[in-house]
């Protein structure tokens, strides 16, 4: 990471505190969690868009025909169902692993 990125990263978090230059670790962790959640949602949307576009759109044009619309809707539903299934399995495994520590 370059020095410019480090200082920009730190100043984002430092400016929100307003506590006389004191950083609140809890606030920083919450901000990081929000940023991670946003990044994950953006990645999910990007991957879903790429995969469903490649699967459903044969000849890109000015509009989608009926079959393309149905294909996109079904593809997105299946992708979200799969994502949710994997997320639930991952979270339950994490909880089991933490319980065994």
Secondary structure, 3 states (H helix, E strand, C coil): CCHHHHHHHHHHHHHHHCCCCCCCHHHHHHHHHHHHHHHHHHHHHHHHHHHHHHHHCCCCCCCCCHHHHHHHHHHHHHHHHHHHHHHHHHHHHHHHHHHCC
